[in-house]
Amino acid sequence: MMFNQFSELDAFRSEVRDFLESAATAEIREAGRKTTSVFAPFKQAMAWQKILYNKGWVAPAWPVEYGGTGWSIHQRYIFVEECNRLELPPVLPQNIQMVGPAVIGFGSEEQKAKYLPGMLSGDDFWCQGYSEPGAGSDLAALKCRADSDGDDYILNGSKTWTTYGHHANKMFALVRTSSEGKPQQGISFLLLDMNTPGIEVRPIIGLDGEPEQCEVFFTDARVPKANRIGEENKGWSVAKYVLEFERGGSTFGAWLTPAFERLRTRCRQRNEHELRLIDDVSVARKLAKLEVDISAVEHTEKRVNANLKHGENPGPMASLLKILGSEVMQRFSELQLEISGVDALALQHAALHVGSDIAAMGSEADMLAMPYYLNTRAASIYAGSNEVQRSLLAKAVMGA
């Protein structure tokens, strides 16, 4: 029986590999190689989502009745492994990993029928309206107001760090609908049309010269109450559900393992002096330690996710996965940068663009090492800082 299971998984891996190798265009592959953060280049990431959607593979973790694949946890992990082995761009998480599960878990049947198809196909792109200038890790401190006016809410306030907000036609947002009681008790979860009058998006230019993040301002923006997910003032429960998916839905191990193999292969190559980095005792020791850490991430993810059914979220264990995965990812980026050395110091904005005819100075791996290192500095902050995650674990699991 075990032999049959392994044979079936091998056959599944071959099927996935054959499709990915034939379906991904050269431009999509280049975008995957040049992805230096959680968020792949927008144009190519959405083109890749459309290809996966047409195949029926865009949302493996969703329930089958809403567009999921029905794959086992082993099959889903194999799929991610093969995507990462080929360095394909990750599907942007906002549609599939964040707002989709919220609508499935808390939305009405009418809302599911209205919103889920566009999330899957990519015809709609959703941005996340959570953080504010004074409410980041302490999300309950948010002040963006939604005042009742008949069948609508009137929104005033702002959001920040809104990834790809300038590309989005939709937003899922947390807004304050009451100031009474505890801060968490007066928050509602709304779905917004970004073309609504009174919504202004201002891109934030990052260190790499690109506008990945945005500020969003609301001035008397009118949003129908029918767009609310869940009950009024009960949006905190929806938000926690989404954050658990965001923190625990990533497969750090499935990305880190093939990335580590590429790094180790670089260290085994001989330079112009016929020397290999892996023969340096210090480098070999760091590689060995990192390999153990990555193995721990991979097996912890498999152990936690194996206990979940399709469509379920990992609960407080999402915090554990987020802490472990993000911190090992940071250590990987540090070693990768150290191995590239001074060759990673050149700032090569133009060569980083997908489709650029400007060649990298040195190897592509060296060109990408610094941008990836800088992006991963935020990994222990986004989706809730790791300090907050440790507090959540202490309270939920240890009763502290």
Secondary structure, DSSP 8 states (H G I E B T S, - for coil): -HHHHHHHHHHHHHHHHHHHHHHS-HHHHHHHHT--SSS--HHHHHHHHHHHHHHT-S-TTS-GGGT-----HHHHHHHHHHHHHTT-----HIIIIIIHHHHHHH--HHHHHHHHHHHHHSSS-EEEE--BTTBSSSGGG---EEEEETTEEEEEEEE---TTTTT-SEEEEEEE---SSSGGGGEEEEEEETTSTTEEEEEE--TTS---EEEEEEEEEEEEGGGEESSTTBHHHHHHHHHHHHHHS--HHHHHHHHHHHHHHHHHSB-TTS-BGGGSHHHHHHHHHHHHHHHHHHHHHHHHHTT--TT---TTHHHHHHHHHHHHHHHHHHHHHHHHGGGG-S--HHHHSTT--S--SS-HHHHHHHHHHHHHTTTTTTTS-HHHHHHHHHHHTS--
